[in-house]
Amino acid sequence: MDEKFGAWLGRQLHRAGLTQAEFAEQVGVTRAAVSAWIVGRAVPSPVTLPKVAAVLEAAAATEAKNPQT
């Protein structure tokens, strides 16, 4: 995959309908950390990545159960 993590994460948050602040709270980091990831100034630590995946997976599962048409 040639995508940059930040651009991908920004799209996933948009699709999930999550703000940076909501996502940060669920992952257990600051909104500033999420912003830094999205703009490419930083990436999540290896310890944080599983939390990122879990929150996005839960958001996708919720969206699949309740599609907004």
Secondary structure, 3 states (H helix, E strand, C coil): CCCCHHHHHHHHHHHHCCCHHHHHHHHCCCHHHHHHHHHCCCCCCCCCHHHHHHHHHHHHHHHHHCCCC
